[in-house]
Amino acid sequence: MTEPRHAGPRQAGPRQAGPRQAGPRQAAAAVVDPEIRVLTIEELGILRDVRVDADTGRVTVTITPTYSGCPALDAIRAEIRRAVRAAGHPDVVVETSLRPAWSTDLISESGRAKLAAAGIAPPTAAAPVLVQLAARCPRCGSPDTEQLSRFGSTACKALCRCRACTEPFEQVKPL
């Protein structure tokens, strides 16, 4: 014996947001940093604000670079404009604010975990320290590390090496 079929109204499942349905904040937040490709600009803490003018529909995105002379700023601005336009907001302005200054404290916990997983030592938590502490190795966790160069592949990273496992790694410089 078979069960009778219900002929009531059909219920739709949850709707997935497509690229044109994403809000401007979500679109901007999803932009990947061009120099540290494992992090979004939100995880890195450079995305400060996203405003939509109710009258004009203009989206204004405010970012703060990790360094005032960051060479990736033009690429970040262009990618923000592209992402927000793709989300259905054609009028986009990207503003740069240097105050308050960016700090490694702004890197999210998920961002710190992604840095470590990618072999880049996340900065230590900000605290008044009279001596510079060595970065922990993101591969083996050893604190027995040395800085090889104050500058790594970008101005905001230093090149280090672990004395325990002998692996080189980059460290996001604490500010």
C-alpha positions as CSV (number, residue, x, y, z in Angstrom):
1,M,0.0,0.0,0.0
2,T,1.4,3.4,-0.9
3,E,1.1,6.6,1.0
4,P,-1.2,9.3,-0.5
5,R,0.7,12.2,-2.0
6,H,0.3,15.7,-0.5
7,A,-0.8,18.2,-3.1
8,G,-0.3,21.3,-0.9
9,P,1.8,24.3,-1.8
10,R,5.3,23.6,-2.7
11,Q,7.9,24.8,-0.2
12,A,11.1,26.2,-1.7
13,G,14.4,25.5,0.0
14,P,16.7,28.2,1.4
15,R,17.8,30.6,-1.3
16,Q,21.5,30.9,-2.0
17,A,22.9,34.4,-2.4
18,G,24.4,34.7,-5.8
19,P,27.1,37.3,-6.7
20,R,24.4,39.9,-7.7
21,Q,22.5,39.3,-4.4
22,A,25.5,39.9,-2.1
23,G,25.4,43.1,-0.1
24,P,28.1,45.7,-0.7
25,R,29.7,44.9,2.7
26,Q,29.9,41.2,2.0
27,A,31.3,41.8,-1.5
28,A,34.0,44.1,-0.2
29,A,34.8,41.9,2.8
30,A,35.4,38.9,0.5
31,V,38.2,40.7,-1.5
32,V,41.5,38.8,-1.0
33,D,44.6,40.8,-0.1
34,P,46.9,40.7,-3.1
35,E,50.1,40.3,-1.1
36,I,48.9,37.9,1.6
37,R,46.6,35.8,-0.6
38,V,45.3,33.6,2.3
39,L,43.5,36.5,3.9
40,T,40.6,38.8,2.9
41,I,40.9,42.5,3.5
42,E,38.4,42.1,6.3
43,E,40.4,39.4,8.1
44,L,43.5,41.6,7.7
45,G,41.6,44.4,9.3
46,I,42.0,47.0,6.5
47,L,38.3,47.2,5.6
48,R,37.0,49.9,7.9
49,D,33.6,50.9,6.7
50,V,31.0,50.4,3.9
51,R,28.2,53.0,3.5
52,V,25.4,53.1,1.0
53,D,23.9,56.5,0.3
54,A,20.1,56.0,0.5
55,D,19.4,58.8,-2.1
56,T,22.0,58.0,-4.8
57,G,22.8,54.3,-4.1
58,R,26.5,55.2,-4.1
59,V,28.6,52.8,-2.1
60,T,31.6,54.3,-0.2
61,V,34.2,51.8,1.0
62,T,36.8,53.0,3.5
63,I,40.1,51.1,3.9
64,T,43.2,51.7,5.9
65,P,46.5,50.3,4.4
66,T,48.9,48.3,6.5
67,Y,51.5,50.8,5.5
68,S,50.9,54.3,4.1
69,G,53.1,53.5,1.1
70,C,51.6,50.0,0.5
71,P,52.2,49.1,-3.2
72,A,49.1,47.0,-3.3
73,L,46.7,49.8,-2.6
74,D,45.8,50.4,-6.2
75,A,45.1,46.7,-6.8
76,I,43.0,46.5,-3.6
77,R,40.9,49.5,-4.6
78,A,40.4,48.1,-8.1
79,E,39.3,44.7,-6.7
80,I,36.9,46.3,-4.2
81,R,35.3,48.3,-7.0
82,R,35.0,45.1,-9.2
83,A,33.5,43.0,-6.4
84,V,31.0,45.6,-5.3
85,R,29.9,46.3,-8.9
86,A,29.5,42.6,-9.5
87,A,27.2,42.5,-6.4
88,G,24.9,44.9,-8.2
89,H,26.1,48.3,-7.0
90,P,27.6,50.2,-10.0
91,D,28.5,53.4,-8.2
92,V,31.5,52.7,-6.0
93,V,34.0,55.0,-4.3
94,V,36.9,53.6,-2.4
95,E,38.4,56.0,0.2
96,T,41.7,55.6,2.1
97,S,41.9,56.6,5.7
98,L,45.2,56.7,7.6
99,R,43.6,57.5,10.9
100,P,43.4,55.5,13.1
101,A,46.5,53.8,11.8
102,W,46.3,50.1,11.0
103,S,47.7,47.8,13.6
104,T,48.3,44.0,13.7
105,D,45.8,44.0,16.5
106,L,43.1,44.3,13.7
107,I,43.9,40.9,12.2
108,S,41.0,38.7,13.1
109,E,41.5,35.4,14.9
110,S,40.5,33.5,11.8
111,G,43.1,35.6,9.9
112,R,45.8,34.7,12.4
113,A,44.9,31.0,12.1
114,K,45.0,31.2,8.3
115,L,48.4,32.9,8.4
116,A,49.8,30.1,10.6
117,A,48.3,27.4,8.3
118,A,50.0,29.1,5.3
119,G,53.4,29.0,7.1
120,I,53.4,32.8,7.9
121,A,53.9,33.6,11.6
122,P,51.0,35.7,12.8
123,P,52.0,38.7,15.0
124,T,51.9,38.2,18.7
125,A,49.2,40.0,20.7
126,A,50.0,43.6,21.4
127,A,51.3,44.2,24.9
128,P,53.9,46.5,26.2
129,V,57.1,44.5,25.8
130,L,60.6,45.9,26.5
131,V,62.4,43.3,24.5
132,Q,61.6,41.9,21.1
133,L,60.3,38.3,21.4
134,A,61.1,35.9,18.6
135,A,58.2,34.7,16.5
136,R,57.0,31.1,17.0
137,C,57.6,28.8,14.1
138,P,54.3,28.3,12.3
139,R,55.3,24.8,11.2
140,C,56.6,23.2,14.5
141,G,55.7,25.9,17.1
142,S,59.2,26.4,18.4
143,P,60.0,29.8,19.9
144,D,63.7,29.2,18.9
145,T,63.7,31.3,15.8
146,E,65.8,34.1,14.2
147,Q,65.1,37.0,11.9
148,L,67.1,36.7,8.7
149,S,65.9,39.9,7.2
150,R,63.7,42.8,8.4
151,F,62.0,42.6,5.0
152,G,60.3,39.6,3.5
153,S,58.4,39.4,0.2
154,T,56.5,42.5,1.1
155,A,57.2,45.5,3.3
156,C,54.8,44.3,6.0
157,K,56.6,40.9,6.5
158,A,60.0,39.9,7.8
159,L,62.0,36.8,6.8
160,C,62.7,34.3,9.6
161,R,64.1,30.8,10.2
162,C,63.3,28.2,12.8
163,R,66.4,26.9,14.5
164,A,64.5,23.7,15.6
165,C,63.2,22.5,12.3
166,T,65.4,24.8,10.1
167,E,62.5,25.9,7.9
168,P,62.3,29.5,6.7
169,F,59.1,31.4,7.2
170,E,57.7,34.9,6.9
171,Q,56.3,36.8,9.9
172,V,53.8,39.7,9.7
173,K,55.7,42.5,11.4
174,P,54.1,43.7,14.7
175,L,53.4,47.4,14.6
